Amino acid sequence: MRNHSITDYFKPASKRERRNVKNGEVGLSVIHAERFEKAISSPEKAEASSGSNKRVLTPEADAPKDNARSIGNMNVKALSGTSVSNQDNGGLLRKRSYSASWETSSDQSSESKLVSKPKDTMSPSPKLPLLKFPVVTKVSYVNSLEHLVKEKEESKRVAELEKQLQKDIQQSEVSSSVEVEDESTQEDGDLSEEHRAFLQRFSVITDVIPDYHPGEEIFHFSNSGRIFNHHNLDLRNFGFHSQNPIEKLLLSSEVRQQLSLTTQGFLSSAYSCTQCPTPVLKWLFQMMSVHSDCYVSTRVLDMLMEMTIKNASIGAEHFRPWVPSLSDISAVLINMGVHFSTLFPLKHLQPSFSEGDILSKMQMLVMKPASGNISSGPAFSCLPETNLINVIKFLAFCTTIYQDVYTDQELLLLLLLLFKISLEKLLKQIPLIDLQCLLIKLLKSIRDWDAKMSELCLAMSDLSSHHHDLLWLVQLVPSWVTRGRQVRRCLSLIIISKCLNQKNTRIPETSDQQLSLLYQYLVYIKPSSILKKKLEERMDQQGDLTGEYLQTELDQQAYYLTYILLHLVSEVCCFDVLNSNQRQHLLRLCSALDKHVKCDIRENARLFYRTKVKDLVARIYGKWQEMIQNSRPTQGKLHDFWVPDS
């Protein structure tokens, strides 16, 4: 009783075996294996069909019987028990064993004997060991030369297509950046009017209201280092006279050696018991602002702070400390690439010095450089972020130790200077925590606050002509101090008044008056009203508003301005605790916001910027309702009921 078919041990042959079958070197083929299986399964059918296909097996069929048998025995010895690995289409390696006995087709009795006794055929030869084979399922595989040739041609064709596709992708990536505009223009030109209308109907406009303010170009790097750099900033030109051996060593050294001695701590040992001279402090301040190495600039800042603390601890009662004056700060910023007119843009608020005074003063310090290797190019190729932050840190440090070193007018000019610098485009993604700390110190240092606050707010509203930049200035003012919140509320009201062309420069003093004025402004903050004003202005300028593109552009500008004005409205109503009067004003503002602004917005699936404005309205309304719920009701009442507007 046989357990397996004989074909379970025949697997697709390797290339070498197929070649042997073709050349007649091996007398066993797949066809013979199939016949052999039929003979075992049904001997009667095998005998009937054996007569017509007797001479198919091998070319040696006409040889003598003894020779045929000797050849069969040789083949059995060569093939029995051998394993051949072959890789099929699935990529699997399978082991095959071939064991067969060869008989010539002319010997009829031998073939019938082989068919009639399959058990003897299945029995192993006494000279060969019996091998145990794993049970393998039958696999359907067409093992023909035509099929193999077809597979090879198909693989070659796929490889050529893949190679051509990869080449086309590389060419398209190279040419896409150059031809994208031309292709888009050509595609638009090929579109029909119907397709254009369809695209126009379902295209979504999302980038009308940006998340960040546009900013301005404050720093011009090509002008950086035109006054001084770290090569020609020599301590010997600062009018410094040596008093001890370390100072003599500094004055006898070159600029690089002076800087190296400073960063290694020689100044700490030189001025451990005495005050550091003002020329040394000024030299350190300028070197810190211009050195291109961030590590050196930070080390100089540490040394500068250490010397300032020692001077403050050793100083006598009438000792006047050195802090950077407004002229010193301006010189450092001009050397970074900022124009003098940018630092002080308002004509009615100018310092007591001019740009020429700064240049002539600095030329005396760098007119005799000790080093002959001086860089003539710009000092910075990108934004000197580290140097700028170090300057701000030192100013905040000085205003913390010495609170009365600047006058109110100097504080006002310094605040405006810092606010103007913050509008730099490259500073939009940089956190300005140190700058806000300095702003707090400067706001607290103003003595006549009531008089200077209104002047400061009016001046800040003129620092930029773009409403989003003005909103950035409002949000830059620290809100965690009382004076900062006052500036934010007053400045927001002034900006709202200017954007709505109300021309009301008078700032209310009390919060009740401010909220009452805000209610009057909120009625005009409607997208339809703003759009109507813009259409009138454009009509006066051009006289033609028939273009659809112009209408869409003005609508986007109107909603952009509405978005900014709503942010400013929210800044005016920023209170920690509401009293009863403020609560009543806030209830009126909620009603006006819902009636005049929210109901005026017409949302559209294409015009996403309108949805963005409406979302801001909902957030402001929810914030105000939370403030109302957390506040006390009117005195003498347990609950406040809704009262319709008169």
C-alpha positions as semicolon CSV with decimal commas, in nm:
position;residue;x (nm);y (nm);z (nm)
1;M;0,000;0,000;0,000
2;R;0,160;0,322;-0,108
3;N;0,127;0,638;0,092
4;H;0,232;0,895;-0,165
5;S;0,220;0,934;-0,536
6;I;0,550;0,908;-0,716
7;T;0,506;1,265;-0,845
8;D;0,521;1,396;-0,489
9;Y;0,893;1,346;-0,518
10;F;0,923;1,518;-0,855
11;K;0,956;1,896;-0,843
12;P;1,029;2,154;-1,113
13;A;1,378;2,100;-1,233
14;S;1,657;2,356;-1,237
15;K;1,792;2,518;-1,551
16;R;2,077;2,271;-1,568
17;E;1,840;1,973;-1,547
18;R;1,610;2,116;-1,815
19;R;1,917;2,157;-2,036
20;N;2,012;1,796;-1,972
21;V;1,662;1,683;-2,066
22;K;1,689;1,872;-2,393
23;N;2,031;1,728;-2,477
24;G;1,928;1,377;-2,387
25;E;2,185;1,342;-2,113
26;V;1,918;1,254;-1,852
27;G;1,646;1,022;-1,969
28;L;1,371;1,131;-1,730
29;S;1,129;1,413;-1,817
30;V;0,825;1,565;-1,665
31;I;0,607;1,393;-1,926
32;H;0,744;1,057;-1,826
33;A;0,670;1,136;-1,462
34;E;0,309;1,216;-1,544
35;R;0,272;0,889;-1,737
36;F;0,432;0,705;-1,451
37;E;0,176;0,848;-1,213
38;K;-0,110;0,741;-1,439
39;A;0,036;0,395;-1,464
40;I;0,042;0,357;-1,089
41;S;-0,305;0,501;-1,034
42;S;-0,478;0,304;-1,318
43;P;-0,269;0,024;-1,470
44;E;-0,535;-0,069;-1,730
45;K;-0,530;0,274;-1,892
46;A;-0,153;0,282;-1,880
47;E;-0,124;-0,046;-2,069
48;A;-0,367;0,079;-2,332
49;S;-0,171;0,395;-2,394
50;S;0,179;0,255;-2,358
51;G;0,189;0,108;-2,705
52;S;0,167;0,435;-2,889
53;N;0,425;0,617;-2,685
54;K;0,695;0,361;-2,635
55;R;0,985;0,535;-2,797
56;V;0,955;0,879;-2,637
57;L;1,176;0,835;-2,336
58;T;1,535;0,833;-2,466
59;P;1,732;0,825;-2,787
60;E;1,912;0,511;-2,669
61;A;1,597;0,304;-2,712
62;D;1,741;0,129;-3,022
63;A;2,050;0,018;-2,836
64;P;2,094;-0,338;-2,716
65;K;1,904;-0,446;-2,410
66;D;2,211;-0,493;-2,196
67;N;2,339;-0,150;-2,280
68;A;2,000;0,004;-2,198
69;R;1,992;-0,166;-1,866
70;S;2,345;-0,056;-1,785
71;I;2,255;0,299;-1,871
72;G;1,946;0,276;-1,650
73;N;2,150;0,147;-1,361
74;M;2,400;0,427;-1,403
75;N;2,120;0,682;-1,402
76;V;1,966;0,530;-1,095
77;K;2,296;0,557;-0,912
78;A;2,339;0,910;-1,028
79;L;1,990;1,027;-0,939
80;S;1,881;0,825;-0,638
81;G;1,902;1,003;-0,308
82;T;2,038;1,330;-0,448
83;S;1,888;1,664;-0,357
84;V;1,863;1,952;-0,598
85;S;1,761;2,300;-0,488
86;N;1,560;2,509;-0,723
87;Q;1,395;2,851;-0,690
88;D;1,044;2,870;-0,830
89;N;0,832;3,180;-0,908
90;G;0,751;3,232;-0,540
91;G;1,120;3,251;-0,451
92;L;1,117;2,931;-0,236
93;L;1,397;2,677;-0,230
94;R;1,275;2,324;-0,231
95;K;1,468;2,004;-0,213
96;R;1,397;1,735;-0,459
97;S;1,493;1,370;-0,472
98;Y;1,482;1,172;-0,784
99;S;1,474;0,795;-0,775
100;A;1,378;0,599;-1,086
101;S;1,468;0,287;-1,277
102;W;1,523;0,308;-1,645
103;E;1,404;0,057;-1,901
104;T;1,407;0,083;-2,278
105;S;1,080;0,120;-2,458
106;S;1,157;-0,182;-2,677
107;D;1,140;-0,416;-2,379
108;Q;0,763;-0,468;-2,351
109;S;0,785;-0,715;-2,068
110;S;0,999;-0,487;-1,855
111;E;0,755;-0,199;-1,891
112;S;0,454;-0,411;-1,810
113;K;0,641;-0,551;-1,517
114;L;0,706;-0,203;-1,392
115;V;0,340;-0,115;-1,422
116;S;0,206;-0,431;-1,268
117;K;0,430;-0,415;-0,964
118;P;0,437;-0,061;-0,835
119;K;0,541;-0,173;-0,489
120;D;0,870;-0,310;-0,625
121;T;0,924;0,017;-0,799
122;M;0,861;0,209;-0,482
123;S;1,093;-0,009;-0,277
124;P;1,442;0,127;-0,230
125;S;1,749;-0,034;-0,379
126;P;1,947;-0,249;-0,136
127;K;2,257;-0,049;-0,217
128;L;2,091;0,290;-0,149
129;P;1,973;0,423;0,190
130;L;1,603;0,495;0,238
131;L;1,531;0,867;0,264
132;K;1,233;1,015;0,447
133;F;1,072;1,298;0,255
134;P;0,834;1,557;0,397
135;V;0,477;1,559;0,275
136;V;0,450;1,830;0,012
137;T;0,128;1,946;-0,145
138;K;0,095;1,928;-0,516
139;V;0,184;2,253;-0,694
140;S;0,056;2,340;-1,035
141;Y;0,352;2,459;-1,239
142;V;0,398;2,477;-1,614
143;N;0,757;2,379;-1,671
144;S;0,799;2,447;-2,039
145;L;1,064;2,630;-2,232
146;E;0,810;2,863;-2,396
147;H;0,671;2,961;-2,059
148;L;1,019;3,033;-1,921
149;V;1,111;3,242;-2,222
150;K;0,784;3,433;-2,190
151;E;0,851;3,498;-1,821
152;K;1,199;3,623;-1,898
153;E;1,070;3,859;-2,166
154;E;0,798;3,986;-1,931
155;S;1,050;4,051;-1,653
156;K;1,276;4,231;-1,895
157;R;0,989;4,446;-2,020
158;V;0,883;4,536;-1,662
159;A;1,242;4,626;-1,572
160;E;1,265;4,855;-1,875
161;L;0,935;5,022;-1,787
162;E;1,046;5,074;-1,427
163;K;1,376;5,220;-1,541
164;Q;1,202;5,456;-1,782
165;L;0,953;5,560;-1,513
166;Q;1,231;5,638;-1,267
167;K;1,409;5,843;-1,531
168;D;1,091;6,039;-1,606
169;I;1,036;6,108;-1,235
170;Q;1,386;6,250;-1,198
171;Q;1,345;6,469;-1,504
172;S;1,008;6,596;-1,383
173;E;1,151;6,683;-1,039
174;V;1,429;6,885;-1,199
175;S;1,205;7,072;-1,439
176;S;0,900;7,116;-1,214
177;S;1,047;7,408;-1,019
178;V;1,117;7,595;-1,341
179;E;0,810;7,514;-1,548
180;V;0,538;7,505;-1,283
181;E;0,419;7,858;-1,352
182;D;0,424;7,813;-1,728
183;E;0,234;7,487;-1,704
184;S;-0,028;7,633;-1,474
185;T;-0,074;7,926;-1,709
186;Q;-0,103;7,694;-2,006
187;E;-0,352;7,472;-1,826
188;D;-0,561;7,771;-1,730
189;G;-0,554;7,885;-2,088
190;D;-0,676;7,544;-2,210
191;L;-0,969;7,539;-1,969
192;S;-1,311;7,616;-2,099
193;E;-1,536;7,876;-1,949
194;E;-1,751;7,607;-1,793
195;H;-1,451;7,450;-1,620
196;R;-1,330;7,788;-1,505
197;A;-1,665;7,861;-1,347
198;F;-1,665;7,521;-1,181
199;L;-1,320;7,571;-1,030
200;Q;-1,406;7,921;-0,922
201;R;-1,721;7,795;-0,754
202;F;-1,558;7,519;-0,550
203;S;-1,210;7,660;-0,484
204;V;-1,140;7,731;-0,116
205;I;-0,963;8,051;-0,005
206;T;-0,779;7,990;0,322
207;D;-0,474;8,216;0,338
208;V;-0,648;8,553;0,363
209;I;-0,591;8,601;0,737
210;P;-0,233;8,498;0,828
211;D;-0,141;8,372;1,172
212;Y;0,159;8,605;1,205
213;H;0,196;8,974;1,143
214;P;0,381;9,075;0,824
215;G;0,658;9,262;1,005
216;E;0,918;9,496;0,862
217;E;1,279;9,476;0,751
218;I;1,461;9,643;1,039
219;F;1,810;9,491;1,021
220;H;2,013;9,540;0,704
221;F;2,303;9,298;0,732
222;S;2,504;9,460;0,454
223;N;2,548;9,765;0,682
224;S;2,646;9,565;0,990
225;G;2,991;9,633;1,128
226;R;3,038;9,959;0,939
227;I;3,120;10,152;1,260
228;F;3,330;9,891;1,443
229;N;3,391;9,518;1,458
230;H;3,572;9,282;1,693
231;H;3,896;9,322;1,496
232;N;3,940;9,700;1,534
233;L;3,772;9,745;1,874
234;D;4,096;9,805;2,067
235;L;4,089;9,878;2,439
236;R;4,391;10,109;2,404
237;N;4,181;10,356;2,204
238;F;3,928;10,407;2,485
239;G;4,148;10,645;2,683
240;F;4,230;10,381;2,940
241;H;4,539;10,412;3,163
242;S;4,685;10,116;3,345
243;Q;4,694;10,111;3,726
244;N;4,810;9,754;3,802
245;P;5,013;9,479;3,632
246;I;4,708;9,311;3,481
247;E;4,594;9,636;3,323
248;K;4,945;9,685;3,184
249;L;4,926;9,336;3,038
250;L;4,594;9,420;2,874
251;L;4,724;9,744;2,724
252;S;5,035;9,575;2,589
253;S;4,836;9,303;2,412
254;E;4,667;9,287;2,077
255;V;4,290;9,277;2,035
256;R;4,272;8,897;2,026
257;Q;4,489;8,867;2,335
258;Q;4,280;9,128;2,516
259;L;3,967;8,930;2,441
260;S;4,131;8,604;2,544
261;L;4,247;8,748;2,877
262;T;3,898;8,883;2,938
263;T;3,719;8,554;2,877
264;Q;3,970;8,364;3,093
265;G;3,889;8,568;3,403
266;F;4,182;8,809;3,430
267;L;3,946;9,101;3,485
268;S;3,795;8,929;3,788
269;S;4,133;8,907;3,956
270;A;4,230;9,259;3,848
271;Y;3,918;9,423;3,995
272;S;3,842;9,199;4,290
273;C;3,882;9,487;4,537
274;T;3,864;9,794;4,316
275;Q;3,605;9,933;4,079
276;C;3,624;9,848;3,712
277;P;3,688;10,164;3,503
278;T;3,413;10,291;3,275
279;P;3,621;10,253;2,952
280;V;3,660;9,882;3,023
281;L;3,286;9,838;3,078
282;K;3,205;10,030;2,760
283;W;3,457;9,821;2,565
284;L;3,302;9,500;2,698
285;F;2,952;9,619;2,605
286;Q;3,049;9,698;2,246
287;M;3,254;9,380;2,208
288;M;2,960;9,175;2,333
289;S;2,732;9,331;2,071
290;V;2,957;9,277;1,770
291;H;3,147;8,952;1,820
292;S;3,026;8,687;1,579
293;D;3,106;8,397;1,812
294;C;2,806;8,324;2,034
295;Y;3,021;8,167;2,305
296;V;3,254;8,467;2,325
297;S;2,962;8,710;2,331
298;T;2,798;8,520;2,618
299;R;3,125;8,503;2,813
300;V;3,171;8,878;2,774
301;L;2,815;8,929;2,899
302;D;2,891;8,724;3,211
303;M;3,206;8,927;3,276
304;L;3,017;9,253;3,220
305;M;2,750;9,156;3,472
306;E;3,013;9,050;3,724
307;M;3,198;9,381;3,696
308;T;2,871;9,575;3,728
309;I;2,779;9,392;4,049
310;K;3,123;9,455;4,198
311;N;3,103;9,823;4,114
312;A;2,761;9,847;4,278
313;S;2,884;9,672;4,595
314;I;3,209;9,870;4,624
315;G;3,070;10,208;4,517
316;A;3,049;10,494;4,763
317;E;2,739;10,692;4,851
318;H;2,771;10,943;4,565
319;F;2,906;10,686;4,320
320;R;2,758;10,722;3,973
321;P;2,742;10,379;3,807
322;W;2,793;10,324;3,438
323;V;2,498;10,195;3,240
324;P;2,465;10,213;2,862
325;S;2,322;10,547;2,765
326;L;2,067;10,593;2,489
327;S;2,353;10,699;2,264
328;D;2,553;10,383;2,344
329;I;2,250;10,164;2,275
330;S;2,181;10,344;1,948
331;A;2,544;10,304;1,837
332;V;2,533;9,930;1,902
333;L;2,207;9,885;1,708
334;I;2,323;10,101;1,418
335;N;2,635;9,887;1,400
336;M;2,409;9,580;1,373
337;G;2,254;9,725;1,057
338;V;1,959;9,933;1,181
339;H;1,914;10,280;1,034
340;F;1,897;10,576;1,268
341;S;1,564;10,684;1,118
342;T;1,423;10,340;1,196
343;L;1,523;10,364;1,561
344;F;1,354;10,703;1,599
345;P;1,082;10,723;1,330
346;L;0,866;10,992;1,492
347;K;0,969;11,349;1,421
348;H;0,827;11,490;1,743
349;L;1,015;11,233;1,953
350;Q;1,383;11,263;1,867
351;P;1,685;11,220;2,097
352;S;1,931;11,493;2,186
353;F;2,199;11,345;1,957
354;S;2,211;11,267;1,588
355;E;2,359;10,991;1,380
356;G;2,656;11,210;1,294
357;D;2,735;11,255;1,663
358;I;2,745;10,878;1,710
359;L;2,971;10,823;1,409
360;S;3,219;11,095;1,505
361;K;3,236;10,966;1,860
362;M;3,301;10,609;1,753
363;Q;3,566;10,709;1,499
364;M;3,781;10,833;1,784
365;L;3,773;10,485;1,938
366;V;3,861;10,289;1,625
367;M;4,079;10,538;1,437
368;K;4,403;10,367;1,546
369;P;4,349;9,994;1,532
370;A;4,635;9,786;1,663
371;S;4,564;9,488;1,441
372;G;4,640;9,504;1,071
373;N;4,403;9,220;0,980
374;I;4,068;9,396;0,979
375;S;3,765;9,249;0,814
376;S;3,616;9,494;0,563
377;G;3,298;9,294;0,501
378;P;2,974;9,290;0,699
379;A;2,996;9,176;1,058
380;F;2,685;8,957;1,030
381;S;2,539;8,758;0,744
382;C;2,215;8,678;0,929
383;L;2,017;8,809;1,222
384;P;2,254;8,853;1,524
385;E;2,003;8,693;1,757
386;T;2,250;8,609;2,035
387;N;2,411;8,953;2,033
388;L;2,075;9,129;2,037
389;I;1,942;8,914;2,322
390;N;2,264;8,971;2,520
391;V;2,225;9,348;2,484
392;I;1,865;9,324;2,604
393;K;1,966;9,104;2,898
394;F;2,229;9,350;3,011
395;L;1,988;9,644;2,988
396;A;1,733;9,454;3,198
397;F;2,009;9,374;3,446
398;C;2,113;9,739;3,473
399;T;1,757;9,866;3,519
400;T;1,709;9,611;3,796
401;I;2,014;9,727;3,992
402;Y;1,990;10,099;3,908
403;Q;1,627;10,206;3,868
404;D;1,677;10,582;3,835
405;V;1,950;10,601;3,572
406;Y;1,719;10,710;3,287
407;T;1,487;11,006;3,271
408;D;1,122;10,971;3,174
409;Q;1,192;11,105;2,827
410;E;1,481;10,862;2,778
411;L;1,261;10,579;2,900
412;L;0,992;10,678;2,651
413;L;1,240;10,686;2,362
414;L;1,395;10,357;2,471
415;L;1,053;10,190;2,486
416;L;0,964;10,311;2,138
417;L;1,304;10,195;2,010
418;L;1,251;9,844;2,148
419;F;0,896;9,820;2,015
420;K;1,016;9,922;1,670
421;I;1,292;9,660;1,670
422;S;1,041;9,390;1,766
423;L;0,871;9,435;1,427
424;E;1,165;9,265;1,253
425;K;1,042;8,987;1,024
426;L;1,305;8,740;1,142
427;L;1,196;8,781;1,504
428;K;0,844;8,649;1,446
429;Q;0,935;8,290;1,534
430;I;1,168;8,378;1,824
431;P;1,033;8,402;2,182
432;L;1,103;8,749;2,321
433;I;1,082;8,675;2,693
434;D;1,391;8,882;2,776
435;L;1,250;9,176;2,582
436;Q;0,923;9,160;2,776
437;C;1,115;9,151;3,105
438;L;1,302;9,464;2,998
439;L;0,974;9,633;2,902
440;I;0,836;9,565;3,250
441;K;1,142;9,726;3,410
442;L;1,117;10,030;3,188
443;L;0,743;10,074;3,245
444;K;0,790;10,055;3,620
445;S;1,073;10,309;3,607
446;I;0,856;10,588;3,462
447;R;0,790;10,842;3,735
448;D;0,510;11,056;3,586
449;W;0,302;10,764;3,467
450;D;-0,030;10,937;3,403
451;A;0,127;11,190;3,169
452;K;0,364;10,952;2,988
453;M;0,117;10,668;2,937
454;S;-0,104;10,857;2,692
455;E;0,202;10,990;2,510
456;L;0,345;10,639;2,489
457;C;0,021;10,491;2,351
458;L;-0,020;10,763;2,089
459;A;0,341;10,719;1,977
460;M;0,313;10,339;1,959
461;S;0,008;10,365;1,733
462;D;0,226;10,550;1,479
463;L;0,509;10,295;1,470
464;S;0,348;10,100;1,186
465;S;0,082;10,150;0,922
466;H;-0,033;9,788;0,913
467;H;-0,310;9,692;1,155
468;H;-0,169;9,343;1,216
469;D;0,169;9,488;1,317
470;L;-0,008;9,720;1,559
471;L;-0,190;9,422;1,711
472;W;0,150;9,258;1,758
473;L;0,272;9,562;1,951
474;V;-0,035;9,546;2,175
475;Q;0,017;9,177;2,248
476;L;0,388;9,230;2,313
477;V;0,315;9,456;2,611
478;P;0,327;9,241;2,929
479;S;-0,022;9,181;3,065
480;W;0,081;9,046;3,406
481;V;0,155;9,391;3,549
482;T;-0,092;9,673;3,609
483;R;0,081;9,928;3,389
484;G;0,106;9,678;3,108
485;R;-0,269;9,612;3,113
486;Q;-0,338;9,984;3,112
487;V;-0,118;10,032;2,807
488;R;-0,287;9,744;2,625
489;R;-0,638;9,883;2,683
490;C;-0,555;10,242;2,588
491;L;-0,346;10,143;2,287
492;S;-0,620;9,909;2,161
493;L;-0,879;10,186;2,177
494;I;-0,653;10,425;1,986
495;I;-0,583;10,168;1,713
496;I;-0,954;10,087;1,679
497;S;-1,032;10,456;1,646
498;K;-0,770;10,501;1,373
499;C;-0,877;10,193;1,177
500;L;-1,240;10,305;1,180
501;N;-1,142;10,663;1,088
502;Q;-1,305;10,800;1,399
503;K;-1,014;11,039;1,470
504;N;-1,070;11,036;1,842
505;T;-0,731;11,076;2,007
506;R;-0,865;11,146;2,352
507;I;-0,806;10,848;2,578
508;P;-1,066;10,787;2,852
509;E;-0,913;10,757;3,195
510;T;-1,158;10,526;3,374
511;S;-1,256;10,175;3,272
512;D;-1,626;10,263;3,257
513;Q;-1,558;10,535;3,004
514;Q;-1,339;10,301;2,803
515;L;-1,610;10,033;2,786
516;S;-1,869;10,292;2,692
517;L;-1,649;10,413;2,406
518;L;-1,585;10,054;2,300
519;Y;-1,959;9,995;2,270
520;Q;-1,982;10,284;2,024
521;Y;-1,696;10,141;1,817
522;L;-1,835;9,787;1,822
523;V;-2,143;9,895;1,630
524;Y;-1,920;9,995;1,335
525;I;-1,709;9,678;1,341
526;K;-1,927;9,502;1,086
527;P;-1,775;9,341;0,776
528;S;-2,045;9,493;0,556
529;S;-1,980;9,845;0,690
530;I;-1,604;9,809;0,652
531;L;-1,647;9,672;0,299
532;K;-1,871;9,963;0,207
533;K;-1,608;10,213;0,323
534;K;-1,336;10,035;0,128
535;L;-1,549;10,038;-0,185
536;E;-1,603;10,411;-0,148
537;E;-1,232;10,472;-0,102
538;R;-1,144;10,263;-0,406
539;M;-1,410;10,436;-0,611
540;D;-1,255;10,771;-0,530
541;Q;-0,911;10,643;-0,634
542;Q;-0,992;10,439;-0,946
543;G;-1,352;10,515;-1,037
544;D;-1,425;10,160;-1,157
545;L;-1,538;9,867;-0,941
546;T;-1,679;9,635;-1,207
547;G;-1,409;9,371;-1,178
548;E;-1,499;9,054;-0,987
549;Y;-1,141;9,015;-0,867
550;L;-1,150;9,361;-0,713
551;Q;-1,471;9,283;-0,526
552;T;-1,320;8,963;-0,384
553;E;-1,001;9,140;-0,283
554;L;-1,187;9,413;-0,097
555;D;-1,405;9,156;0,078
556;Q;-1,094;8,975;0,201
557;Q;-0,942;9,298;0,326
558;A;-1,263;9,385;0,511
559;Y;-1,274;9,054;0,696
560;Y;-0,901;9,072;0,769
561;L;-0,950;9,413;0,933
562;T;-1,255;9,285;1,121
563;Y;-1,049;8,999;1,258
564;I;-0,780;9,237;1,390
565;L;-1,034;9,478;1,536
566;L;-1,207;9,197;1,724
567;H;-0,875;9,100;1,883
568;L;-0,830;9,460;1,993
569;V;-1,184;9,464;2,134
570;S;-1,096;9,159;2,341
571;E;-0,785;9,335;2,474
572;V;-0,990;9,632;2,596
573;C;-1,215;9,402;2,802
574;C;-0,928;9,229;2,979
575;F;-1,016;9,256;3,350
576;D;-0,923;9,036;3,643
577;V;-1,231;9,121;3,850
578;L;-1,550;9,289;3,728
579;N;-1,742;9,534;3,938
580;S;-2,114;9,594;3,896
581;N;-2,072;9,881;3,648
582;Q;-1,825;9,691;3,434
583;R;-2,061;9,395;3,439
584;Q;-2,342;9,604;3,294
585;H;-2,115;9,735;3,020
586;L;-2,005;9,382;2,939
587;L;-2,365;9,268;2,905
588;R;-2,427;9,545;2,654
589;L;-2,111;9,450;2,466
590;C;-2,226;9,087;2,442
591;S;-2,555;9,199;2,294
592;A;-2,385;9,432;2,045
593;L;-2,133;9,165;1,943
594;D;-2,408;8,917;1,869
595;K;-2,637;9,165;1,695
596;H;-2,400;9,375;1,485
597;V;-2,102;9,149;1,415
598;K;-2,206;8,786;1,434
599;C;-2,532;8,831;1,243
600;D;-2,353;9,028;0,971
601;I;-2,115;8,746;0,876
602;R;-2,233;8,537;0,581
603;E;-2,044;8,209;0,582
604;N;-1,953;8,029;0,263
605;A;-1,791;7,692;0,198
606;R;-1,536;7,857;-0,027
607;L;-1,465;8,162;0,189
608;F;-1,299;8,000;0,487
609;Y;-1,175;8,333;0,622
610;R;-1,532;8,429;0,708
611;T;-1,563;8,117;0,920
612;K;-1,239;8,212;1,093
613;V;-1,380;8,552;1,188
614;K;-1,704;8,398;1,311
615;D;-1,508;8,152;1,523
616;L;-1,324;8,443;1,686
617;V;-1,659;8,610;1,760
618;A;-1,780;8,293;1,932
619;R;-1,465;8,269;2,144
620;I;-1,486;8,632;2,255
621;Y;-1,856;8,593;2,336
622;G;-1,787;8,282;2,543
623;K;-1,506;8,455;2,729
624;W;-1,728;8,749;2,818
625;Q;-2,009;8,521;2,934
626;E;-1,767;8,339;3,161
627;M;-1,653;8,670;3,311
628;I;-2,016;8,769;3,367
629;Q;-2,102;8,440;3,534
630;N;-1,801;8,468;3,768
631;S;-1,884;8,826;3,870
632;R;-2,130;8,955;4,126
633;P;-2,474;9,080;4,020
634;T;-2,583;9,439;4,064
635;Q;-2,594;9,557;4,421
636;G;-2,926;9,478;4,590
637;K;-3,018;9,198;4,343
638;L;-2,984;8,825;4,376
639;H;-3,010;8,761;4,001
640;D;-2,973;8,960;3,681
641;F;-3,243;8,912;3,420
642;W;-3,215;8,983;3,052
643;V;-3,337;9,327;2,956
644;P;-3,401;9,396;2,584
645;D;-3,221;9,683;2,420
646;S;-3,418;10,006;2,401
